[in-house]
Amino acid sequence: MMPTFNPDGMPSMRQDVLAKRPTEVEEFAGVVRQRAKKYGMPTPANDFFYTRIREIEAGYDQ
């Protein structure tokens, strides 16, 4: 374990969602989706994660 690890910390993506800011989902899950598609590889768990975060972001204005 890293000596600076804070067990009470919150992931940055969760902080973004709570603050209704755009997340980095495209940089993480979006890149995986693009590369997997290029090679014909299914990524169902990643696709679920990506879609769900996008749905959450779409609901910010509601």
QUITADA-V84920 format. One record per backbone hydrogen bond with DSSP energy under -1.0 kcal/mol. CO is the residue of the C=O (numbers start at 0). NH is the residue of the N-H. E is the energy in kcal/mol with one decimal. If there is no record, write none. Layout:
BEGIN
co=CO nh=NH e=E
co=CO nh=NH e=E
END
This chain:
BEGIN
co=1 nh=4 e=-1.6
co=5 nh=8 e=-2.1
co=10 nh=14 e=-2.0
co=11 nh=15 e=-2.4
co=12 nh=16 e=-2.3
co=13 nh=17 e=-2.5
co=14 nh=18 e=-1.9
co=15 nh=20 e=-3.1
co=16 nh=19 e=-1.2
co=23 nh=27 e=-1.3
co=24 nh=29 e=-2.1
co=27 nh=31 e=-1.6
co=28 nh=32 e=-2.4
co=29 nh=33 e=-2.2
co=30 nh=34 e=-2.5
co=31 nh=35 e=-2.7
co=32 nh=36 e=-2.3
co=33 nh=37 e=-2.0
co=34 nh=38 e=-1.5
co=35 nh=40 e=-3.0
co=36 nh=39 e=-1.1
co=42 nh=46 e=-2.9
co=43 nh=47 e=-2.2
co=44 nh=48 e=-2.3
co=45 nh=49 e=-2.9
co=46 nh=50 e=-2.7
co=47 nh=51 e=-2.7
co=48 nh=52 e=-2.4
co=49 nh=53 e=-2.2
co=50 nh=54 e=-2.2
co=51 nh=55 e=-2.2
co=52 nh=56 e=-2.6
co=53 nh=57 e=-2.3
co=54 nh=58 e=-1.2
co=56 nh=59 e=-1.5
co=58 nh=61 e=-1.3
END
